[in-house]
Amino acid sequence: MTEKLETSIDCVLFDLDGTLIDTAPDFTLVVNKLLAENDREALSHKVIHLNVSNGARALVTNAFAIDEAHQDFATLLQRLLELYYEQLNSTRATLYPGLDSLLLQLEAQNIPWGIVTNKPEKYSLRLLEQLQLDTRCSVLVCPDHVTDTKPHPEPIFLALAKLGRGPERTVYLGDHIRDIQAAKNADVIAIAAAYGYLAADTKVEEWYADFILRSPEQTTSLLNLLKFA
């Protein structure tokens, strides 16, 4: 039975990759396709999974063991992005377990939810369209829309401005330390999604989030703890 949402939170913002949506299956496919094109051996899903939240640049760096100064880096990065955009046409990404139910309940109670991500709009919007979330999401803030990206608070401030909400009853969920830093800098409630793309030795407790989620299914229960007068 789905837990009923009974919270006085009036806005819920999510990071995208590794927090709201599990996008790692797509990146596993495209990174290994890029490696094959360059006569390199495939990497395991586990290895790729750990770098998804660090973005495309980190995926190239780790897959090819090169840094951004390498003469081939820009070409490889551009090709990876091309492959990823093509993959989005048949995406294998999915909402994390329990989160569709939460989104439906937020929508039913007229509590806006949105996405604040460091993923460019071209890819974020296409992904949301494929998962039929684009018309449900109340706000999408990407690097294209701001001067400073997370951990700077500007993206969260922009989302709040677009929604007409204040920080006091807003939560932001993310699976990277920069997400928690952005939330703290914006003075919203910071929730660490410890089920996301974290290395085994990551000490989430040292991010100093207000709350830590060990599984996405716990999200509704946590929001229900947040009651305001």
Phi and psi restraints in degrees (value plus and minus 20) as a CYANA .aco file:
   2 THR   PHI     -93.4   -53.4
   2 THR   PSI     110.8   150.8
   3 GLU   PHI     -87.6   -47.6
   3 GLU   PSI     117.1   157.1
   4 LYS   PHI     -97.7   -57.7
   4 LYS   PSI     119.3   159.3
   5 LEU   PHI    -103.7   -63.7
   5 LEU   PSI      99.0   139.0
   6 GLU   PHI    -155.2  -115.2
   6 GLU   PSI      63.4   103.4
   7 THR   PHI    -155.2  -115.2
   7 THR   PSI     139.3   179.3
   8 SER   PHI    -127.5   -87.5
   8 SER   PSI      -7.3    32.7
   9 ILE   PHI     -81.2   -41.2
   9 ILE   PSI     119.2   159.2
  10 ASP   PHI    -136.3   -96.3
  10 ASP   PSI      -9.3    30.7
  11 CYS   PHI    -184.6  -144.6
  11 CYS   PSI     115.0   155.0
  12 VAL   PHI    -146.6  -106.6
  12 VAL   PSI     101.3   141.3
  13 LEU   PHI    -136.0   -96.0
  13 LEU   PSI     119.8   159.8
  14 PHE   PHI    -142.1  -102.1
  14 PHE   PSI     125.4   165.4
  15 ASP   PHI     -89.6   -49.6
  15 ASP   PSI     142.9   182.9
  16 LEU   PHI    -113.7   -73.7
  16 LEU   PSI     -96.7   -56.7
  17 ASP   PHI     -87.5   -47.5
  17 ASP   PSI     104.5   144.5
  18 GLY   PHI      63.4   103.4
  18 GLY   PSI     -18.5    21.5
  19 THR   PHI    -147.3  -107.3
  19 THR   PSI     -81.0   -41.0
  20 LEU   PHI    -109.7   -69.7
  20 LEU   PSI     -62.3   -22.3
  21 ILE   PHI    -146.6  -106.6
  21 ILE   PSI     117.2   157.2
  22 ASP   PHI    -106.9   -66.9
  22 ASP   PSI      79.0   119.0
  23 THR   PHI    -118.8   -78.8
  23 THR   PSI     -21.4    18.6
  24 ALA   PHI     -78.8   -38.8
  24 ALA   PSI     -56.6   -16.6
  25 PRO   PHI     -77.0   -37.0
  25 PRO   PSI     -58.1   -18.1
  26 ASP   PHI     -86.3   -46.3
  26 ASP   PSI     -62.4   -22.4
  27 PHE   PHI     -89.5   -49.5
  27 PHE   PSI     -53.1   -13.1
  28 THR   PHI     -80.3   -40.3
  28 THR   PSI     -64.0   -24.0
  29 LEU   PHI     -83.4   -43.4
  29 LEU   PSI     -68.5   -28.5
  30 VAL   PHI     -95.5   -55.5
  30 VAL   PSI     -55.7   -15.7
  31 VAL   PHI     -83.0   -43.0
  31 VAL   PSI     -64.1   -24.1
  32 ASN   PHI     -91.1   -51.1
  32 ASN   PSI     -48.8    -8.8
  33 LYS   PHI     -86.6   -46.6
  33 LYS   PSI     -61.9   -21.9
  34 LEU   PHI     -85.3   -45.3
  34 LEU   PSI     -60.6   -20.6
  35 LEU   PHI     -81.8   -41.8
  35 LEU   PSI     -62.9   -22.9
  36 ALA   PHI     -82.7   -42.7
  36 ALA   PSI     -59.1   -19.1
  37 GLU   PHI     -82.6   -42.6
  37 GLU   PSI     -44.2    -4.2
  38 ASN   PHI    -128.7   -88.7
  38 ASN   PSI       1.6    41.6
  39 ASP   PHI      35.5    75.5
  39 ASP   PSI      20.0    60.0
  40 ARG   PHI    -131.5   -91.5
  40 ARG   PSI     135.3   175.3
  41 GLU   PHI     -94.6   -54.6
  41 GLU   PSI     129.9   169.9
  42 ALA   PHI     -88.7   -48.7
  42 ALA   PSI     133.3   173.3
  43 LEU   PHI    -122.7   -82.7
  43 LEU   PSI     137.0   177.0
  44 SER   PHI     -92.3   -52.3
  44 SER   PSI     136.0   176.0
  45 HIS   PHI     -78.5   -38.5
  45 HIS   PSI     -57.0   -17.0
  46 LYS   PHI     -81.3   -41.3
  46 LYS   PSI     -64.3   -24.3
  47 VAL   PHI     -84.4   -44.4
  47 VAL   PSI     -64.7   -24.7
  48 ILE   PHI     -88.6   -48.6
  48 ILE   PSI     -62.5   -22.5
  49 HIS   PHI     -71.1   -31.1
  49 HIS   PSI     -60.2   -20.2
  50 LEU   PHI     -89.6   -49.6
  50 LEU   PSI     -37.4     2.6
  51 ASN   PHI    -127.5   -87.5
  51 ASN   PSI     -21.0    19.0
  52 VAL   PHI     -79.9   -39.9
  52 VAL   PSI     -64.5   -24.5
  53 SER   PHI     -87.7   -47.7
  53 SER   PSI     -35.1     4.9
  54 ASN   PHI    -107.1   -67.1
  54 ASN   PSI     -24.1    15.9
  55 GLY   PHI      73.2   113.2
  55 GLY   PSI     153.9   193.9
  56 ALA   PHI     -82.5   -42.5
  56 ALA   PSI     -57.1   -17.1
  57 ARG   PHI     -81.3   -41.3
  57 ARG   PSI     -62.4   -22.4
  58 ALA   PHI     -87.7   -47.7
  58 ALA   PSI     -55.2   -15.2
  59 LEU   PHI     -82.5   -42.5
  59 LEU   PSI     -63.3   -23.3
  60 VAL   PHI     -86.3   -46.3
  60 VAL   PSI     -65.4   -25.4
  61 THR   PHI     -76.5   -36.5
  61 THR   PSI     -66.0   -26.0
  62 ASN   PHI     -95.9   -55.9
  62 ASN   PSI     -57.7   -17.7
  63 ALA   PHI     -87.6   -47.6
  63 ALA   PSI     -56.8   -16.8
  64 PHE   PHI    -128.0   -88.0
  64 PHE   PSI     -19.6    20.4
  65 ALA   PHI      34.5    74.5
  65 ALA   PSI      25.8    65.8
  66 ILE   PHI    -151.3  -111.3
  66 ILE   PSI     142.4   182.4
  67 ASP   PHI    -124.5   -84.5
  67 ASP   PSI     158.0   198.0
  68 GLU   PHI     -90.2   -50.2
  68 GLU   PSI     -32.9     7.1
  69 ALA   PHI    -103.9   -63.9
  69 ALA   PSI     -30.5     9.5
  70 HIS   PHI     -84.4   -44.4
  70 HIS   PSI     124.2   164.2
  71 GLN   PHI     -82.8   -42.8
  71 GLN   PSI     -43.6    -3.6
  72 ASP   PHI    -116.0   -76.0
  72 ASP   PSI     -25.8    14.2
  73 PHE   PHI     -80.4   -40.4
  73 PHE   PSI     -69.9   -29.9
  74 ALA   PHI     -80.7   -40.7
  74 ALA   PSI     -60.9   -20.9
  75 THR   PHI     -85.8   -45.8
  75 THR   PSI     -63.6   -23.6
  76 LEU   PHI     -85.1   -45.1
  76 LEU   PSI     -61.0   -21.0
  77 LEU   PHI     -82.4   -42.4
  77 LEU   PSI     -66.1   -26.1
  78 GLN   PHI     -82.1   -42.1
  78 GLN   PSI     -60.7   -20.7
  79 ARG   PHI     -87.2   -47.2
  79 ARG   PSI     -59.3   -19.3
  80 LEU   PHI     -79.9   -39.9
  80 LEU   PSI     -64.2   -24.2
  81 LEU   PHI     -85.4   -45.4
  81 LEU   PSI     -57.1   -17.1
  82 GLU   PHI     -83.2   -43.2
  82 GLU   PSI     -66.1   -26.1
  83 LEU   PHI     -83.5   -43.5
  83 LEU   PSI     -59.1   -19.1
  84 TYR   PHI     -85.4   -45.4
  84 TYR   PSI     -63.8   -23.8
  85 TYR   PHI     -82.9   -42.9
  85 TYR   PSI     -58.4   -18.4
  86 GLU   PHI     -84.3   -44.3
  86 GLU   PSI     -61.5   -21.5
  87 GLN   PHI     -82.8   -42.8
  87 GLN   PSI     -50.7   -10.7
  88 LEU   PHI     -81.7   -41.7
  88 LEU   PSI     -40.4    -0.4
  89 ASN   PHI     -86.4   -46.4
  89 ASN   PSI     -43.3    -3.3
  90 SER   PHI    -154.7  -114.7
  90 SER   PSI      27.0    67.0
  91 THR   PHI     -75.9   -35.9
  91 THR   PSI     125.7   165.7
  92 ARG   PHI    -125.9   -85.9
  92 ARG   PSI     -13.8    26.2
  93 ALA   PHI     -89.9   -49.9
  93 ALA   PSI     129.2   169.2
  94 THR   PHI    -163.1  -123.1
  94 THR   PSI     134.4   174.4
  95 LEU   PHI     -82.1   -42.1
  95 LEU   PSI     126.6   166.6
  96 TYR   PHI     -87.7   -47.7
  96 TYR   PSI     131.7   171.7
  97 PRO   PHI     -73.6   -33.6
  97 PRO   PSI     114.2   154.2
  98 GLY   PHI      66.9   106.9
  98 GLY   PSI     -34.3     5.7
  99 LEU   PHI    -101.5   -61.5
  99 LEU   PSI     -47.4    -7.4
 100 ASP   PHI     -85.2   -45.2
 100 ASP   PSI     -60.9   -20.9
 101 SER   PHI     -80.9   -40.9
 101 SER   PSI     -61.9   -21.9
 102 LEU   PHI     -83.0   -43.0
 102 LEU   PSI     -65.7   -25.7
 103 LEU   PHI     -81.1   -41.1
 103 LEU   PSI     -61.2   -21.2
 104 LEU   PHI     -82.1   -42.1
 104 LEU   PSI     -60.4   -20.4
 105 GLN   PHI     -89.9   -49.9
 105 GLN   PSI     -58.3   -18.3
 106 LEU   PHI     -80.4   -40.4
 106 LEU   PSI     -64.6   -24.6
 107 GLU   PHI     -83.6   -43.6
 107 GLU   PSI     -61.1   -21.1
 108 ALA   PHI     -84.8   -44.8
 108 ALA   PSI     -49.3    -9.3
 109 GLN   PHI    -118.1   -78.1
 109 GLN   PSI     -10.0    30.0
 110 ASN   PHI      37.7    77.7
 110 ASN   PSI      15.3    55.3
 111 ILE   PHI    -118.7   -78.7
 111 ILE   PSI      92.0   132.0
 112 PRO   PHI     -87.6   -47.6
 112 PRO   PSI     123.4   163.4
 113 TRP   PHI    -145.2  -105.2
 113 TRP   PSI     129.1   169.1
 114 GLY   PHI    -170.0  -130.0
 114 GLY   PSI     159.6   199.6
 115 ILE   PHI    -146.5  -106.5
 115 ILE   PSI     110.5   150.5
 116 VAL   PHI    -143.1  -103.1
 116 VAL   PSI      90.5   130.5
 117 THR   PHI    -155.2  -115.2
 117 THR   PSI     137.1   177.1
 118 ASN   PHI    -112.7   -72.7
 118 ASN   PSI     -12.2    27.8
 119 LYS   PHI    -104.7   -64.7
 119 LYS   PSI     109.4   149.4
 120 PRO   PHI     -76.2   -36.2
 120 PRO   PSI     132.1   172.1
 121 GLU   PHI     -78.3   -38.3
 121 GLU   PSI     -58.7   -18.7
 122 LYS   PHI     -73.1   -33.1
 122 LYS   PSI     -64.0   -24.0
 123 TYR   PHI    -104.9   -64.9
 123 TYR   PSI     -59.5   -19.5
 124 SER   PHI     -81.6   -41.6
 124 SER   PSI     -68.5   -28.5
 125 LEU   PHI     -86.7   -46.7
 125 LEU   PSI     -60.0   -20.0
 126 ARG   PHI     -83.2   -43.2
 126 ARG   PSI     -61.0   -21.0
 127 LEU   PHI     -82.7   -42.7
 127 LEU   PSI     -66.4   -26.4
 128 LEU   PHI     -83.4   -43.4
 128 LEU   PSI     -57.8   -17.8
 129 GLU   PHI     -82.2   -42.2
 129 GLU   PSI     -64.3   -24.3
 130 GLN   PHI     -84.4   -44.4
 130 GLN   PSI     -52.1   -12.1
 131 LEU   PHI    -114.7   -74.7
 131 LEU   PSI     -13.9    26.1
 132 GLN   PHI      36.9    76.9
 132 GLN   PSI      20.8    60.8
 133 LEU   PHI    -129.2   -89.2
 133 LEU   PSI     -29.5    10.5
 134 ASP   PHI     -83.8   -43.8
 134 ASP   PSI     -55.5   -15.5
 135 THR   PHI    -105.9   -65.9
 135 THR   PSI     -31.1     8.9
 136 ARG   PHI    -112.7   -72.7
 136 ARG   PSI     -51.6   -11.6
 137 CYS   PHI     -90.9   -50.9
 137 CYS   PSI     105.6   145.6
 138 SER   PHI     -97.8   -57.8
 138 SER   PSI     -45.7    -5.7
 139 VAL   PHI    -176.0  -136.0
 139 VAL   PSI     121.0   161.0
 140 LEU   PHI    -149.0  -109.0
 140 LEU   PSI      97.3   137.3
 141 VAL   PHI    -135.9   -95.9
 141 VAL   PSI     102.1   142.1
 142 CYS   PHI    -141.1  -101.1
 142 CYS   PSI     151.5   191.5
 143 PRO   PHI     -77.1   -37.1
 143 PRO   PSI     -49.0    -9.0
 144 ASP   PHI     -80.0   -40.0
 144 ASP   PSI     -42.5    -2.5
 145 HIS   PHI    -117.5   -77.5
 145 HIS   PSI     -25.6    14.4
 146 VAL   PHI    -153.9  -113.9
 146 VAL   PSI     144.8   184.8
 147 THR   PHI    -104.3   -64.3
 147 THR   PSI     -60.9   -20.9
 148 ASP   PHI    -139.7   -99.7
 148 ASP   PSI     113.0   153.0
 149 THR   PHI    -116.2   -76.2
 149 THR   PSI     150.5   190.5
 150 LYS   PHI     -73.0   -33.0
 150 LYS   PSI     118.9   158.9
 151 PRO   PHI    -105.2   -65.2
 151 PRO   PSI     -16.2    23.8
 152 HIS   PHI     -84.0   -44.0
 152 HIS   PSI     124.8   164.8
 153 PRO   PHI     -96.4   -56.4
 153 PRO   PSI     -29.5    10.5
 154 GLU   PHI     -71.0   -31.0
 154 GLU   PSI     -64.5   -24.5
 155 PRO   PHI     -81.4   -41.4
 155 PRO   PSI     -58.5   -18.5
 156 ILE   PHI     -90.1   -50.1
 156 ILE   PSI     -61.6   -21.6
 157 PHE   PHI     -78.4   -38.4
 157 PHE   PSI     -61.0   -21.0
 158 LEU   PHI     -84.9   -44.9
 158 LEU   PSI     -62.9   -22.9
 159 ALA   PHI     -80.2   -40.2
 159 ALA   PSI     -65.0   -25.0
 160 LEU   PHI     -83.3   -43.3
 160 LEU   PSI     -60.7   -20.7
 161 ALA   PHI     -82.6   -42.6
 161 ALA   PSI     -63.1   -23.1
 162 LYS   PHI     -85.3   -45.3
 162 LYS   PSI     -52.3   -12.3
 163 LEU   PHI    -109.7   -69.7
 163 LEU   PSI     -31.7     8.3
 164 GLY   PHI      47.6    87.6
 164 GLY   PSI      17.3    57.3
 165 ARG   PHI    -139.0   -99.0
 165 ARG   PSI     136.0   176.0
 166 GLY   PHI    -120.2   -80.2
 166 GLY   PSI     151.7   191.7
 167 PRO   PHI     -96.8   -56.8
 167 PRO   PSI     -42.5    -2.5
 168 GLU   PHI     -79.3   -39.3
 168 GLU   PSI     -58.8   -18.8
 169 ARG   PHI    -135.6   -95.6
 169 ARG   PSI      10.1    50.1
 170 THR   PHI    -129.0   -89.0
 170 THR   PSI     118.8   158.8
 171 VAL   PHI    -134.6   -94.6
 171 VAL   PSI     127.6   167.6
 172 TYR   PHI    -147.3  -107.3
 172 TYR   PSI     105.8   145.8
 173 LEU   PHI    -128.0   -88.0
 173 LEU   PSI     113.4   153.4
 174 GLY   PHI    -175.6  -135.6
 174 GLY   PSI     137.1   177.1
 175 ASP   PHI    -128.4   -88.4
 175 ASP   PSI      -2.0    38.0
 176 HIS   PHI    -156.1  -116.1
 176 HIS   PSI     130.7   170.7
 177 ILE   PHI     -78.3   -38.3
 177 ILE   PSI     -52.5   -12.5
 178 ARG   PHI     -85.4   -45.4
 178 ARG   PSI     -48.1    -8.1
 179 ASP   PHI     -86.8   -46.8
 179 ASP   PSI     -63.4   -23.4
 180 ILE   PHI     -88.6   -48.6
 180 ILE   PSI     -59.4   -19.4
 181 GLN   PHI     -82.7   -42.7
 181 GLN   PSI     -62.0   -22.0
 182 ALA   PHI     -82.4   -42.4
 182 ALA   PSI     -63.5   -23.5
 183 ALA   PHI     -82.9   -42.9
 183 ALA   PSI     -64.8   -24.8
 184 LYS   PHI     -82.9   -42.9
 184 LYS   PSI     -62.2   -22.2
 185 ASN   PHI     -86.1   -46.1
 185 ASN   PSI     -47.8    -7.8
 186 ALA   PHI    -111.4   -71.4
 186 ALA   PSI     -23.7    16.3
 187 ASP   PHI      43.8    83.8
 187 ASP   PSI      14.9    54.9
 188 VAL   PHI    -124.6   -84.6
 188 VAL   PSI     151.1   191.1
 189 ILE   PHI     -94.5   -54.5
 189 ILE   PSI     102.2   142.2
 190 ALA   PHI    -117.6   -77.6
 190 ALA   PSI     100.4   140.4
 191 ILE   PHI    -139.7   -99.7
 191 ILE   PSI     101.3   141.3
 192 ALA   PHI    -106.5   -66.5
 192 ALA   PSI     105.0   145.0
 193 ALA   PHI    -109.6   -69.6
 193 ALA   PSI      66.0   106.0
 194 ALA   PHI     -94.8   -54.8
 194 ALA   PSI     -21.6    18.4
 195 TYR   PHI    -107.5   -67.5
 195 TYR   PSI     -23.8    16.2
 196 GLY   PHI     -99.0   -59.0
 196 GLY   PSI    -169.1  -129.1
 197 TYR   PHI    -109.2   -69.2
 197 TYR   PSI      52.3    92.3
 198 LEU   PHI    -130.4   -90.4
 198 LEU   PSI     119.5   159.5
 199 ALA   PHI     -87.8   -47.8
 199 ALA   PSI     135.5   175.5
 200 ALA   PHI     -80.5   -40.5
 200 ALA   PSI     -49.4    -9.4
 201 ASP   PHI    -113.4   -73.4
 201 ASP   PSI     -11.4    28.6
 202 THR   PHI     -88.6   -48.6
 202 THR   PSI     109.0   149.0
 203 LYS   PHI    -120.6   -80.6
 203 LYS   PSI      67.4   107.4
 204 VAL   PHI     -79.7   -39.7
 204 VAL   PSI     -52.1   -12.1
 205 GLU   PHI     -79.2   -39.2
 205 GLU   PSI     -48.0    -8.0
 206 GLU   PHI     -99.5   -59.5
 206 GLU   PSI     -23.7    16.3
 207 TRP   PHI     -98.2   -58.2
 207 TRP   PSI     -38.8     1.2
 208 TYR   PHI      40.2    80.2
 208 TYR   PSI      21.5    61.5
 209 ALA   PHI     -88.4   -48.4
 209 ALA   PSI     139.4   179.4
 210 ASP   PHI     -90.8   -50.8
 210 ASP   PSI     -53.9   -13.9
 211 PHE   PHI    -164.8  -124.8
 211 PHE   PSI     135.7   175.7
 212 ILE   PHI    -145.0  -105.0
 212 ILE   PSI     108.3   148.3
 213 LEU   PHI    -121.1   -81.1
 213 LEU   PSI     104.2   144.2
 214 ARG   PHI    -109.7   -69.7
 214 ARG   PSI     -37.7     2.3
 215 SER   PHI    -168.3  -128.3
 215 SER   PSI     130.7   170.7
 216 PRO   PHI     -85.4   -45.4
 216 PRO   PSI     -46.5    -6.5
 217 GLU   PHI     -85.6   -45.6
 217 GLU   PSI     -36.5     3.5
 218 GLN   PHI    -101.9   -61.9
 218 GLN   PSI     -26.3    13.7
 219 THR   PHI     -82.5   -42.5
 219 THR   PSI     -66.1   -26.1
 220 THR   PHI     -81.7   -41.7
 220 THR   PSI     -63.1   -23.1
 221 SER   PHI     -80.9   -40.9
 221 SER   PSI     -61.1   -21.1
 222 LEU   PHI     -85.6   -45.6
 222 LEU   PSI     -65.2   -25.2
 223 LEU   PHI     -81.8   -41.8
 223 LEU   PSI     -52.1   -12.1
 224 ASN   PHI     -89.3   -49.3
 224 ASN   PSI     -39.1     0.9
 225 LEU   PHI     -97.6   -57.6
 225 LEU   PSI     -38.2     1.8
 226 LEU   PHI    -111.3   -71.3
 226 LEU   PSI      75.3   115.3
 227 LYS   PHI    -138.7   -98.7
 227 LYS   PSI     116.4   156.4
 228 PHE   PHI    -142.7  -102.7
 228 PHE   PSI     130.0   170.0
